[in-house]
Amino acid sequence: MSMLEKWKKEIGAAEIIPVAPRLMEAKWPGTDADPYALLPTVKTMLLMVLPYRSFEWNQDEAQINAFYPAFQEGRMTALKLVEILKREGFSAVNAPNLPLKSIAAGTGRFQYGRNSLTGIKEYGTRFTLQCVLTDCEIEPVEWVEEFILSDMCKNCGACIKACPTGAIRGDGTLDAKKCLRNLPYNEVIAEEFREKLGASLYGCDMCQSVCPRNALQNPCAPSDELREALLLKKLLKGDYKPLAPFLGANYARKNRVMGRAALIAGNIGGKDLLPLLEEIVQKGESPMSEHAAWAIDRIR
């Protein structure tokens, strides 16, 4: 059994792909461009592929995209690999902020879709990517420079039609300012997008749900613990900490969660939520106070 197969079995990853370290373009805020700055002795980037199943969507309850808890599990998986490498005498660091989609596309096994998401035949587009840098030298896959559009996307525009805000350009790029998943969490959301968020606290799965690359995948029900943590009345009262294991500490913050919960209340809530929303308005904290005021007007 090769080292990669052994590690894959130990951590439970679907794939571990060795890639030669290289400088990358940092397209998004917070993206690291230089693996050598993270680990000066790096010889191999280990790209991990971790598939997940989407959640059954219920527009009558607050929801989150299944990507978020899957990403949290993926981070733990990456840290397991770091521990294994260190036990075997290698240096290793987790590098979640490298441009992982670009690295995946560079392996030649992943292709872009019209919605800018990379996909791979075995798992569609529903997987998370993690990367570990190490000084363990492993023969890398050959790097592919050109942009590759999936064959399934060439005569398909399902995601373009399904996008509720028209964010998908169709050439493998999108208008990030219109993408619901990319809307800022600590700022007031423009009114044109509020209703389109529906019951979604975080994320939008519309383009993936209609994508033929995911046609063979079946959604699953969220865990009871997650559904309990997403109860709208609890979120409006500020009981957001139970979401931390599913979202991570960065997303599970008071103002972010309560601000988004207020929008959901305006989209699916009833008059029984008005007292909670009025309390939020009185706090005067942006963006949740503005969102709560909007929700009150919608409900009334």
Secondary structure, DSSP 8 states (H G I E B T S, - for coil): --HHHHHHHHHT-SEEEEE--------STT----HHHH-TT--EEEEEEEE---B---TTS-EE-THHHHHHHHHHHHHHHHHHHHHTT--EEE-TTS-HHHHHHHTTS-EE-TTS-EEBTTTBT-EEEEEEEES----------S--B-GGGTT--HHHHH-TT--B-SSS-B-TTT-GGGS-SSS---HHHHGGGTTEEE---HHHHT-GGGTT---B---HHHHHHT-HHHHHTT--GGGHHHH-TTT--HHHHHHHHHHHHHHH--GGGHHHHHHHHHHT-TTHHHHHHHHHHHH-
